[in-house]
Amino acid sequence: MSNAVPAHLDPTVRHDIVFYFDVTDGNPNGDPDSGNRPRLDLDTQHGLVTDVALKRKIRNTLALAGDGDPRYGIFVEAGHALNTRLLEAASANGAEEEKISTEQVTNTRAWLANRYVDIRLFGAVLSTGSKVTKRLGQIYGPLQVTMARSADPVSPVDHAITRVTQTKKEDIDKGESTEMGGKWTVPYGLYRAELYYSAARGRQTGVDSRDLELLYRSMTMMFDHDRSATRGRLAPRGLHVFSHQDAFGNAPAHTLCERVVAERTEPDNPLPPRSFTDYKLRVDSAALPDGVTLTTVLG
């Protein structure tokens, strides 16, 4: 890469990323198996947000950040069948309805990675549906995302709500004027996730510096493009990137990510945190391992 490219945008080297975000009076990730209650570690009561939920927000915002660039299509997109897109890709590379050669498999996989940024970053399972698509196998993405966990235990609240419009006509005929419902919120929670970028896999899928630039931009803006009354106020609070000197890396990821810690501003305060001002992010940037560079994108 050219020396003009900042370290955190270099796709040829490894990156370990720490991301903090918070929620105020909202549900950052409901569990459909528990009446959409915010996800919890039941033993510790720490809040959880799945990697799938985070990737969905990043994916949707990347498409907006790409601003019509054909390299920033989204493969996993609501309203579009995956098999249809896979067959279109195979057909564009000369495959027949029930037959695809080894060369066409290679070309189709490269075509998909070049067209869809979520495949390029997160990978995708392509072996679904017909004989043709089953031969496409799986693309392993270079960017892996962990589940997010809150810094402190959270206390979800179930709010009873009413609605003046009935679901059933017979309820109106019986004279009912309102209908009860409910919604879950977390009063406040500061969450932390980690992301790991493999340059070796990034080379295989064709990741470039603009992909990384738009990834960071999407992570700092994605909550502004995913607003809903249910989610309350979600906001990014810290994005720190540890970049290595090469694709192999200069230090284990956990030793770098553990340098970024959320601490209570008043450790002895018995009240639960209710805003980001109750925390401070401490970043230990002293004596980094040789070959490691820290970039604070947000914080």
JOLINNOR-V621030 format. One record per residue. N is the residue number from 1. RES is the residue in three letters. SS is DSSP state (h for helix, s for strand, l for the rest). Layout:
{{N;RES;SS} {N;RES;SS}}
This chain:
{{1;MET;l} {2;SER;l} {3;ASN;l} {4;ALA;l} {5;VAL;l} {6;PRO;l} {7;ALA;h} {8;HIS;h} {9;LEU;h} {10;ASP;l} {11;PRO;l} {12;THR;l} {13;VAL;l} {14;ARG;l} {15;HIS;s} {16;ASP;s} {17;ILE;s} {18;VAL;s} {19;PHE;s} {20;TYR;s} {21;PHE;s} {22;ASP;s} {23;VAL;s} {24;THR;s} {25;ASP;s} {26;GLY;s} {27;ASN;l} {28;PRO;l} {29;ASN;l} {30;GLY;s} {31;ASP;s} {32;PRO;h} {33;ASP;h} {34;SER;h} {35;GLY;l} {36;ASN;l} {37;ARG;s} {38;PRO;s} {39;ARG;l} {40;LEU;s} {41;ASP;l} {42;LEU;l} {43;ASP;l} {44;THR;l} {45;GLN;l} {46;HIS;s} {47;GLY;s} {48;LEU;s} {49;VAL;s} {50;THR;l} {51;ASP;h} {52;VAL;h} {53;ALA;h} {54;LEU;h} {55;LYS;h} {56;ARG;h} {57;LYS;h} {58;ILE;h} {59;ARG;h} {60;ASN;h} {61;THR;h} {62;LEU;h} {63;ALA;h} {64;LEU;h} {65;ALA;h} {66;GLY;h} {67;ASP;l} {68;GLY;l} {69;ASP;l} {70;PRO;h} {71;ARG;h} {72;TYR;h} {73;GLY;s} {74;ILE;l} {75;PHE;l} {76;VAL;l} {77;GLU;l} {78;ALA;l} {79;GLY;l} {80;HIS;l} {81;ALA;l} {82;LEU;h} {83;ASN;h} {84;THR;h} {85;ARG;h} {86;LEU;h} {87;LEU;h} {88;GLU;h} {89;ALA;h} {90;ALA;h} {91;SER;h} {92;ALA;h} {93;ASN;l} {94;GLY;l} {95;ALA;l} {96;GLU;l} {97;GLU;l} {98;GLU;l} {99;LYS;l} {100;ILE;l} {101;SER;l} {102;THR;h} {103;GLU;h} {104;GLN;h} {105;VAL;h} {106;THR;h} {107;ASN;h} {108;THR;h} {109;ARG;h} {110;ALA;h} {111;TRP;h} {112;LEU;h} {113;ALA;h} {114;ASN;h} {115;ARG;h} {116;TYR;s} {117;VAL;h} {118;ASP;h} {119;ILE;h} {120;ARG;h} {121;LEU;h} {122;PHE;h} {123;GLY;s} {124;ALA;s} {125;VAL;s} {126;LEU;l} {127;SER;l} {128;THR;l} {129;GLY;l} {130;SER;l} {131;LYS;h} {132;VAL;h} {133;THR;h} {134;LYS;h} {135;ARG;l} {136;LEU;l} {137;GLY;l} {138;GLN;s} {139;ILE;s} {140;TYR;s} {141;GLY;l} {142;PRO;l} {143;LEU;s} {144;GLN;s} {145;VAL;s} {146;THR;l} {147;MET;l} {148;ALA;s} {149;ARG;s} {150;SER;s} {151;ALA;s} {152;ASP;s} {153;PRO;s} {154;VAL;l} {155;SER;l} {156;PRO;s} {157;VAL;s} {158;ASP;s} {159;HIS;s} {160;ALA;s} {161;ILE;s} {162;THR;s} {163;ARG;s} {164;VAL;l} {165;THR;l} {166;GLN;l} {167;THR;l} {168;LYS;l} {169;LYS;h} {170;GLU;h} {171;ASP;h} {172;ILE;h} {173;ASP;h} {174;LYS;l} {175;GLY;l} {176;GLU;l} {177;SER;l} {178;THR;l} {179;GLU;s} {180;MET;s} {181;GLY;s} {182;GLY;s} {183;LYS;s} {184;TRP;s} {185;THR;s} {186;VAL;s} {187;PRO;s} {188;TYR;s} {189;GLY;s} {190;LEU;s} {191;TYR;s} {192;ARG;s} {193;ALA;s} {194;GLU;s} {195;LEU;s} {196;TYR;s} {197;TYR;s} {198;SER;l} {199;ALA;h} {200;ALA;h} {201;ARG;h} {202;GLY;h} {203;ARG;h} {204;GLN;h} {205;THR;h} {206;GLY;l} {207;VAL;l} {208;ASP;l} {209;SER;h} {210;ARG;h} {211;ASP;h} {212;LEU;h} {213;GLU;h} {214;LEU;h} {215;LEU;h} {216;TYR;h} {217;ARG;h} {218;SER;h} {219;MET;h} {220;THR;h} {221;MET;h} {222;MET;h} {223;PHE;h} {224;ASP;h} {225;HIS;h} {226;ASP;l} {227;ARG;l} {228;SER;l} {229;ALA;l} {230;THR;l} {231;ARG;l} {232;GLY;l} {233;ARG;s} {234;LEU;s} {235;ALA;s} {236;PRO;s} {237;ARG;s} {238;GLY;s} {239;LEU;s} {240;HIS;s} {241;VAL;s} {242;PHE;s} {243;SER;s} {244;HIS;l} {245;GLN;l} {246;ASP;l} {247;ALA;l} {248;PHE;l} {249;GLY;l} {250;ASN;l} {251;ALA;l} {252;PRO;l} {253;ALA;h} {254;HIS;h} {255;THR;h} {256;LEU;h} {257;CYS;h} {258;GLU;l} {259;ARG;l} {260;VAL;s} {261;VAL;s} {262;ALA;s} {263;GLU;s} {264;ARG;s} {265;THR;l} {266;GLU;l} {267;PRO;l} {268;ASP;l} {269;ASN;l} {270;PRO;l} {271;LEU;l} {272;PRO;l} {273;PRO;l} {274;ARG;l} {275;SER;l} {276;PHE;h} {277;THR;h} {278;ASP;h} {279;TYR;s} {280;LYS;s} {281;LEU;s} {282;ARG;s} {283;VAL;s} {284;ASP;l} {285;SER;l} {286;ALA;l} {287;ALA;l} {288;LEU;l} {289;PRO;l} {290;ASP;l} {291;GLY;l} {292;VAL;l} {293;THR;s} {294;LEU;s} {295;THR;s} {296;THR;s} {297;VAL;s} {298;LEU;s} {299;GLY;l}}
